[in-house]
Amino acid sequence: MAEKLVHGSIGSAEAMRLEGEYGAHNYHPLPIVIAKAEGAKVWDPEGKEYFDFLSAYSAVNQGHCHPRIIDALIEQAKTLTLTSRAFYNNKLGEYEKFVTEYFGYEMVLPMNSGAEAVETAMKLSRKWGYEKKGIPENEALLVFAEGNFHGRTIAIVSASCDPDAYHNYGPFLPGIEKIAYNDPSALEALLAEKGDKVAAFIVEPIQGEAGVFVPDDGYLKKCYDICKKHNVLFVADEVQTGIARTGRLLACDWEDVHPDILILGKAISGGVLPVSAVLSSKEIMLCIKPGEHGSTFGGFPLACAVATAALTVIKDENMVERAEKLGKVFRAEVEKIHSPLIKQVRGKGLLNAVIIEPHNGKEAWDVCVKMKENGLLAKPTHQHIIRFAPPLVITEEELLKCVAIFKKSLDEVLA
Ligand SMILES: *Cc1c(COP(=O)(O)O)cnc(C)c1O
């Protein structure tokens, strides 16, 4: 017997069947169908309630369907949505002033997805390398860290060390160097050897997809200083770590590092539209001239209105402070759990991960399935790591309830 529907017009089983039948199989979702969401909670079509501890990979930091962001969306959608950049529009310049002042940069290049913003940063770095640094034509190098995740385009997966991301997508982009993460000496050694050809070092302040891998304190500052010494751009991919998630506006703020190029995406729209941004100085940004880069939707009026509202909500609701405080509570509470399945808890702010030690054949996936049954959604990244990153609007009481669900699920998985 099919359960009674509460949200929408099809049930969970049918929704999953349709995706499997008609959609490319490029994801392996947890068996949960979300039909409605608000704040830190989501509901399936049958009306069962869950806490969302993925937050769409930190895109919904402001909470699902934040009313102020949705109001901005609706108001703007009724007035003007898309003009293309062939013409000016009355929202873009205002937004550009707002977003550059917000993050302390001179100029912004607006794009849509995170991957597009990373691509933009790669192109911008190369342009700067040739036109300002004087690298000989077609010899510019971009340096990436092992274990990185920067998106899915061919240029980006050329820098990946994950076979799932690059296998059979070659031939790959040349001019890419990969060095160990969390090892400033690896950067120093590479730049000592080839620094005159290197345009940029592109790095995540915390490697999110790698399993919330937090580098040692001082890593970012050391890398920044090494880059300065060799006239190499320090580029931070803060698509996942940025915008209050780690208990600072930017994860680089933990070390007072101001990247030469800052890449943002995900939460810049509060999960409402694909909006991304590349921020930098005039000196660097103006290396790209009219007609040399762009996107039909990049900086569209609807995105400008939504991103402005989403960033305003972050400040008005003190989400940076919330993330820092609640993150400490989360890690302290998880550390109190005694389970043979828990190996380590790590993270900053509300970007956390628990490393699972497989036990009696049970691993991270089994824990996530059990948590889902108990009303808590999280997803394994790699085999043995579960990321816990709720929307930053979650209350302390809700957070404690979720830790209790986690504990209960660990016990049940082994029962
Ligand atoms: C998600 C992510 C991206 C890619 O963003 P998309 O919008 O999925 O293209 C890039 N960098 C980091 C660090 C990310 O977490």
The ligand as an SDF file (V2000), in Angstrom:
LIG
                    3D

 15 15  0  0  0  0  0  0  0  0999 V2000
   31.1990   22.6370   -4.9700 C   0  0  0  0  0  0  0  0  0  0  0  0
   32.5670   23.1660   -5.1850 C   0  0  0  0  0  0  0  0  0  0  0  0
   32.9730   23.6520   -6.4430 C   0  0  0  0  0  0  0  0  0  0  0  0
   32.1250   23.5300   -7.6790 C   0  0  0  0  0  0  0  0  0  0  0  0
   30.9230   24.2150   -7.5880 O   0  0  0  0  0  0  0  0  0  0  0  0
   29.7300   23.8200   -8.5920 P   0  0  0  0  0  0  0  0  0  0  0  0
   28.7140   24.8940   -8.3570 O   0  0  0  0  0  0  0  0  0  0  0  0
   29.2750   22.4520   -8.1970 O   0  0  0  0  0  0  0  0  0  0  0  0
   30.2930   23.8290   -9.9660 O   0  0  0  0  0  0  0  0  0  0  0  0
   34.2250   24.2260   -6.5570 C   0  0  0  0  0  0  0  0  0  0  0  0
   35.0400   24.3040   -5.4960 N   0  0  0  0  0  0  0  0  0  0  0  0
   34.7010   23.8240   -4.2710 C   0  0  0  0  0  0  0  0  0  0  0  0
   35.6650   23.9610   -3.1460 C   0  0  0  0  0  0  0  0  0  0  0  0
   33.4580   23.2310   -4.0820 C   0  0  0  0  0  0  0  0  0  0  0  0
   33.1270   22.7330   -2.8900 O   0  0  0  0  0  0  0  0  0  0  0  0
  1  2  1  0
  2  3  1  0
  2 14  2  0
  3  4  1  0
  3 10  2  0
  4  5  1  0
  5  6  1  0
  6  7  2  0
  6  8  1  0
  6  9  1  0
 10 11  1  0
 11 12  2  0
 12 13  1  0
 12 14  1  0
 14 15  1  0
M  END
$$$$
